[in-house]
Amino acid sequence: MIEVSRRSLRNGLRVAAIPIAGLRSVSVLLAMEAGQFFEPAGRPGVARLTAQAMLRGTTSRDARAWSDALDGLGASARLDVGSHAAVFAGQCLADDLGAFLDLIADTVLRPALAPEALEFVRSRALADLEEAKKDTRSVADETWRELVYPVGHPFRTRSIGDEDVVRTATIDEIRAYHRTGIHAAGSVLVLAGALDADRAFEVSERAFGPWAEGGTLDRPLRSVDLDGASRRAVVVPDKTQADVVLGWPGLPRTDPRFTKAQVANMVFAADTFASRAGQVVRDELGLAYYVFSTISGTAAQGPWTVRMGVNPENVERAIAVTFTELKKIRDGAVADDDLALARDKLVGELEVGRESPSGVAGMVLEAELFRLGDDHLERYPRELRSVSKADVVAIASALLPIDRYALAIAGPEIPAAS
Amino acid sequence: MIHALEARHAPVVSLWVWYHVGGRNEVPGTTGMSHFLEHMLFKGTPTHPKGDLDRLLARYGAQWNAFTNEDVTCYFETVPRDRYEVALELEADRMRNALISADEVDAERTVIVSEREGLENDPSFLLGESLQAVAFDRHPYGQGVIGSKFEIKLMTRDGLYAHYRRYYAPNNAYVVVVGDDRAETLVEKAATAFGGVGQAEIVASPLAPEPPQMGEKRLVVHRAGGALPIVQLGFHTAAASDPRAAALQALAVALAGGGGGDAASGRSSRLYRGLVERELATEVDASFGLTKDPFLFMIEATVRPGVTHAAVEAALLQELGRLADEPIDESEFARVRRGLLASVAFPSDTITWRAFRLGSLLSTGAAPSIGAWYDALAKVMPEDVQRCARDTFVERSRTVGHFIPEAG
């Protein structure tokens, strides 16, 4: 069992500490409710620009001094914006935990957000956007989102944002987003590894105690429902492989059906080898090197997508057999062994995931961030095991309709005869 | 040989089987054969027909896969502790009993072509593959690992089977296991599983040592399939077993840190400050790989829009020259050393990565243990790094590659 100690700071920051004996390092995850879901409407890209600008110096250290201090610890760190949260993820040696948290807190609580910092990260983001236009996976993903999510929906673009927004964002906008979006309320700090829980709470309090509480944002969104099948192929010149994204709007992580959806996802396509679509597309027919599906765990209806990399000649066949496998599931043709395999795999992964402090921290973070309950990690394997064939069929019927989907293809031209 | 380490922090065991066969053991006409064979080892044995293995391991939530590089082919399973014997049985079985049928070879061929085509979509891969081919005149490292698409299409079942029988045997392999049991017990169980596997007559592959390079080589790759230009530099360097290997790793950390991409760490490194901070490049990287034979010290920079290849190449060479000409000061070296030691400590806290780290040190001859490698890194001094920079970054052993995106 994973033993979690929890404490809430007065400003609302929730801290979870998991001591793991026999390690030398600590894995740190700080999740702030400042992902795409919380971005100002119509301004996709502001959250990521803010996060990147936060790493360009604080009110007491310029960017150079801050990175000297971080690298002086030998710590690893990154700050990424996801669909739900902006997550500071890192690892440090056990003795450095206090100093590492101080450095993270400095950049989260007191970033300088100087105009030149914005210009630096803006030009980098524009270069990344330019690169993404020639990257078949990025193009397929972006195209799929445009087919599914209406204008203004936070998941319509990838977290890198919209080019116009990146070009026009002002430093005042970035500062305002930091002021209103980066706050203790709703944030979660998870520490796992070579630590003592009481000492971990103490250094967390020292680093993050002064953080403003702020207020959580409620962002009501209308349900996303596809009214038919849509398909768009984008030619990316001089590529040899097509990337395919087939998918549907999923369901929020807090939806009581989410665990059932995870099992359905595993039966269908989650794993290249253990799921139905993977077995047929790769193993039996040799149509693709990779094929897998993911269901996004976020505050709203994140993407539920099947992705594959396929030779242009094989695109149509790979898509057709994927639908065939889905139709079988919807029709109830789910072998007992396939269902048992899916459940066993998901449960087994929880056990194997304990091999690393970052794996443990990730499991705890999901439970804390979405308030799945203090006993979630203990309940979760039982919930997975209780999912029945009827549940899988019901989920596939309700959420994976074969006449309402979005299909995006990016790469070389697809041959007409394909 | 069987090597085991105890790791008691999770009820998990990670088993790795390393075969001394990779791109290094191939000749023109059979490039990619070791990698192709790796795929075929997932197609079953008489005891465990195709699919059996996948489903059995998936059922345990195992993390499992395989890879082939220039020197080795490696298979691993990280499983719950009580499934260790199952993983052993599967690996011992497929060491000599893999079914490699003509039908399965044909079916898998398209998968491997697809894997290669996915790599070809990446400009960095395309340039790196070409640079490697230009940098090596004689040594098979110039052929890469995945092989030419044309040769993949021509590969035969009989050729693959002969390759399998020649290289897959206990006397051409070693086992690394890390996990939640006494090391002696882990070894005993592995010895029992592999003890009955028959040996093969191992015939050493003919080696073609690389003659010294006598001057700079240059190449250009043009394609429409990339948006940003890239500059790569490859310098002939030392093998993993060379006494300078630890200092060369320190040199890579001094140049690019351990971060890369969007990471917040590694930004105090020379190349980040000299190119990314100065808005010449969007990304930089430097690597010294642990290999059996002398390979390449690689440098890569993605060029910012509006900046020329020449400007980035000049800035890279300037930074390399500075490291060769001036000793690193104390505070910078303290950061480098810390990053270097963390690069051993952090992965070692994950059971799978601890096993991988030990296996890669052993497979290349870099060190007999993780502790010995840690000690070697800890002993590196600033003057060692400077000496390595001076010896490595010389014009005559340099290969320069430019990726030029074309309108499309």
HADDOCK unambig.tbl for C-alpha pairs under 7 A between the chains (distance, minus, plus):
assign (segid A and resid 20 and name CA) (segid B and resid 9 and name CA) 6.45 0.50 0.50
assign (segid A and resid 21 and name CA) (segid B and resid 9 and name CA) 5.98 0.50 0.50
assign (segid A and resid 22 and name CA) (segid B and resid 8 and name CA) 6.88 0.50 0.50
assign (segid A and resid 22 and name CA) (segid B and resid 9 and name CA) 5.91 0.50 0.50
assign (segid A and resid 23 and name CA) (segid B and resid 349 and name CA) 5.71 0.50 0.50
assign (segid A and resid 24 and name CA) (segid B and resid 349 and name CA) 6.88 0.50 0.50
assign (segid A and resid 25 and name CA) (segid B and resid 346 and name CA) 6.39 0.50 0.50
assign (segid A and resid 55 and name CA) (segid B and resid 264 and name CA) 6.95 0.50 0.50
assign (segid A and resid 64 and name CA) (segid B and resid 268 and name CA) 6.94 0.50 0.50
assign (segid A and resid 67 and name CA) (segid B and resid 265 and name CA) 6.76 0.50 0.50
assign (segid A and resid 67 and name CA) (segid B and resid 267 and name CA) 5.79 0.50 0.50
assign (segid A and resid 67 and name CA) (segid B and resid 268 and name CA) 5.66 0.50 0.50
assign (segid A and resid 68 and name CA) (segid B and resid 268 and name CA) 5.59 0.50 0.50
assign (segid A and resid 70 and name CA) (segid B and resid 265 and name CA) 6.59 0.50 0.50
assign (segid A and resid 71 and name CA) (segid B and resid 265 and name CA) 6.11 0.50 0.50
assign (segid A and resid 71 and name CA) (segid B and resid 266 and name CA) 6.32 0.50 0.50
assign (segid A and resid 71 and name CA) (segid B and resid 268 and name CA) 6.76 0.50 0.50
assign (segid A and resid 71 and name CA) (segid B and resid 335 and name CA) 5.64 0.50 0.50
assign (segid A and resid 71 and name CA) (segid B and resid 339 and name CA) 6.72 0.50 0.50
assign (segid A and resid 72 and name CA) (segid B and resid 334 and name CA) 6.87 0.50 0.50
assign (segid A and resid 72 and name CA) (segid B and resid 335 and name CA) 4.49 0.50 0.50
assign (segid A and resid 72 and name CA) (segid B and resid 338 and name CA) 6.54 0.50 0.50
assign (segid A and resid 73 and name CA) (segid B and resid 338 and name CA) 6.47 0.50 0.50
assign (segid A and resid 74 and name CA) (segid B and resid 335 and name CA) 6.69 0.50 0.50
assign (segid A and resid 74 and name CA) (segid B and resid 338 and name CA) 4.78 0.50 0.50
assign (segid A and resid 74 and name CA) (segid B and resid 339 and name CA) 4.21 0.50 0.50
assign (segid A and resid 74 and name CA) (segid B and resid 342 and name CA) 5.72 0.50 0.50
assign (segid A and resid 75 and name CA) (segid B and resid 265 and name CA) 6.99 0.50 0.50
assign (segid A and resid 76 and name CA) (segid B and resid 265 and name CA) 5.34 0.50 0.50
assign (segid A and resid 77 and name CA) (segid B and resid 263 and name CA) 6.10 0.50 0.50
assign (segid A and resid 77 and name CA) (segid B and resid 264 and name CA) 5.32 0.50 0.50
assign (segid A and resid 77 and name CA) (segid B and resid 265 and name CA) 5.42 0.50 0.50
assign (segid A and resid 78 and name CA) (segid B and resid 262 and name CA) 6.80 0.50 0.50
assign (segid A and resid 78 and name CA) (segid B and resid 263 and name CA) 4.53 0.50 0.50
assign (segid A and resid 78 and name CA) (segid B and resid 264 and name CA) 4.87 0.50 0.50
assign (segid A and resid 124 and name CA) (segid B and resid 282 and name CA) 6.28 0.50 0.50
assign (segid A and resid 127 and name CA) (segid B and resid 304 and name CA) 6.73 0.50 0.50
assign (segid A and resid 127 and name CA) (segid B and resid 305 and name CA) 6.64 0.50 0.50
assign (segid A and resid 130 and name CA) (segid B and resid 227 and name CA) 6.21 0.50 0.50
assign (segid A and resid 131 and name CA) (segid B and resid 226 and name CA) 6.86 0.50 0.50
assign (segid A and resid 131 and name CA) (segid B and resid 227 and name CA) 4.84 0.50 0.50
assign (segid A and resid 131 and name CA) (segid B and resid 228 and name CA) 6.09 0.50 0.50
assign (segid A and resid 134 and name CA) (segid B and resid 225 and name CA) 5.97 0.50 0.50
assign (segid A and resid 134 and name CA) (segid B and resid 226 and name CA) 5.40 0.50 0.50
assign (segid A and resid 134 and name CA) (segid B and resid 227 and name CA) 5.78 0.50 0.50
assign (segid A and resid 237 and name CA) (segid B and resid 224 and name CA) 6.07 0.50 0.50
assign (segid A and resid 237 and name CA) (segid B and resid 225 and name CA) 5.84 0.50 0.50
assign (segid A and resid 237 and name CA) (segid B and resid 408 and name CA) 5.58 0.50 0.50
assign (segid A and resid 238 and name CA) (segid B and resid 223 and name CA) 6.55 0.50 0.50
assign (segid A and resid 238 and name CA) (segid B and resid 224 and name CA) 5.32 0.50 0.50
assign (segid A and resid 238 and name CA) (segid B and resid 225 and name CA) 4.81 0.50 0.50
assign (segid A and resid 239 and name CA) (segid B and resid 121 and name CA) 5.34 0.50 0.50
assign (segid A and resid 239 and name CA) (segid B and resid 225 and name CA) 5.67 0.50 0.50
assign (segid A and resid 240 and name CA) (segid B and resid 117 and name CA) 5.36 0.50 0.50
assign (segid A and resid 240 and name CA) (segid B and resid 120 and name CA) 6.68 0.50 0.50
assign (segid A and resid 240 and name CA) (segid B and resid 121 and name CA) 6.32 0.50 0.50
assign (segid A and resid 241 and name CA) (segid B and resid 117 and name CA) 5.36 0.50 0.50
assign (segid A and resid 241 and name CA) (segid B and resid 118 and name CA) 5.61 0.50 0.50
assign (segid A and resid 241 and name CA) (segid B and resid 121 and name CA) 6.77 0.50 0.50
assign (segid A and resid 273 and name CA) (segid B and resid 54 and name CA) 6.17 0.50 0.50
assign (segid A and resid 274 and name CA) (segid B and resid 54 and name CA) 6.47 0.50 0.50
assign (segid A and resid 274 and name CA) (segid B and resid 55 and name CA) 5.98 0.50 0.50
assign (segid A and resid 274 and name CA) (segid B and resid 58 and name CA) 6.25 0.50 0.50
assign (segid A and resid 282 and name CA) (segid B and resid 111 and name CA) 6.90 0.50 0.50
assign (segid A and resid 285 and name CA) (segid B and resid 107 and name CA) 6.47 0.50 0.50
assign (segid A and resid 286 and name CA) (segid B and resid 107 and name CA) 5.22 0.50 0.50
assign (segid A and resid 286 and name CA) (segid B and resid 108 and name CA) 5.70 0.50 0.50
assign (segid A and resid 286 and name CA) (segid B and resid 110 and name CA) 5.66 0.50 0.50
assign (segid A and resid 286 and name CA) (segid B and resid 111 and name CA) 5.09 0.50 0.50
assign (segid A and resid 287 and name CA) (segid B and resid 110 and name CA) 6.55 0.50 0.50
assign (segid A and resid 287 and name CA) (segid B and resid 111 and name CA) 6.20 0.50 0.50
assign (segid A and resid 288 and name CA) (segid B and resid 111 and name CA) 5.41 0.50 0.50
assign (segid A and resid 288 and name CA) (segid B and resid 114 and name CA) 5.91 0.50 0.50
assign (segid A and resid 289 and name CA) (segid B and resid 111 and name CA) 4.88 0.50 0.50
assign (segid A and resid 289 and name CA) (segid B and resid 112 and name CA) 6.73 0.50 0.50
assign (segid A and resid 289 and name CA) (segid B and resid 114 and name CA) 5.47 0.50 0.50
assign (segid A and resid 289 and name CA) (segid B and resid 115 and name CA) 5.20 0.50 0.50
assign (segid A and resid 309 and name CA) (segid B and resid 118 and name CA) 6.81 0.50 0.50
assign (segid A and resid 310 and name CA) (segid B and resid 114 and name CA) 6.28 0.50 0.50
assign (segid A and resid 311 and name CA) (segid B and resid 114 and name CA) 6.11 0.50 0.50
assign (segid A and resid 341 and name CA) (segid B and resid 59 and name CA) 5.29 0.50 0.50
assign (segid A and resid 344 and name CA) (segid B and resid 59 and name CA) 5.01 0.50 0.50
assign (segid A and resid 344 and name CA) (segid B and resid 60 and name CA) 6.48 0.50 0.50
assign (segid A and resid 344 and name CA) (segid B and resid 61 and name CA) 6.86 0.50 0.50
assign (segid A and resid 345 and name CA) (segid B and resid 58 and name CA) 5.36 0.50 0.50
assign (segid A and resid 345 and name CA) (segid B and resid 59 and name CA) 4.66 0.50 0.50
assign (segid A and resid 345 and name CA) (segid B and resid 60 and name CA) 5.81 0.50 0.50
assign (segid A and resid 345 and name CA) (segid B and resid 61 and name CA) 4.29 0.50 0.50
assign (segid A and resid 346 and name CA) (segid B and resid 61 and name CA) 6.35 0.50 0.50
assign (segid A and resid 347 and name CA) (segid B and resid 61 and name CA) 6.76 0.50 0.50
assign (segid A and resid 348 and name CA) (segid B and resid 59 and name CA) 6.97 0.50 0.50
assign (segid A and resid 348 and name CA) (segid B and resid 60 and name CA) 4.95 0.50 0.50
assign (segid A and resid 348 and name CA) (segid B and resid 61 and name CA) 3.73 0.50 0.50
assign (segid A and resid 348 and name CA) (segid B and resid 62 and name CA) 6.98 0.50 0.50
assign (segid A and resid 349 and name CA) (segid B and resid 61 and name CA) 4.16 0.50 0.50
assign (segid A and resid 349 and name CA) (segid B and resid 62 and name CA) 6.64 0.50 0.50
assign (segid A and resid 351 and name CA) (segid B and resid 80 and name CA) 6.82 0.50 0.50
assign (segid A and resid 352 and name CA) (segid B and resid 12 and name CA) 6.18 0.50 0.50
assign (segid A and resid 352 and name CA) (segid B and resid 61 and name CA) 6.61 0.50 0.50
assign (segid A and resid 352 and name CA) (segid B and resid 62 and name CA) 6.72 0.50 0.50
assign (segid A and resid 352 and name CA) (segid B and resid 79 and name CA) 6.35 0.50 0.50
assign (segid A and resid 352 and name CA) (segid B and resid 80 and name CA) 6.07 0.50 0.50
assign (segid A and resid 354 and name CA) (segid B and resid 10 and name CA) 5.73 0.50 0.50
assign (segid A and resid 355 and name CA) (segid B and resid 10 and name CA) 5.20 0.50 0.50
assign (segid A and resid 355 and name CA) (segid B and resid 12 and name CA) 6.49 0.50 0.50
assign (segid A and resid 355 and name CA) (segid B and resid 350 and name CA) 5.59 0.50 0.50
assign (segid A and resid 355 and name CA) (segid B and resid 351 and name CA) 5.61 0.50 0.50
assign (segid A and resid 356 and name CA) (segid B and resid 349 and name CA) 6.25 0.50 0.50
assign (segid A and resid 356 and name CA) (segid B and resid 350 and name CA) 4.33 0.50 0.50
assign (segid A and resid 356 and name CA) (segid B and resid 351 and name CA) 6.79 0.50 0.50
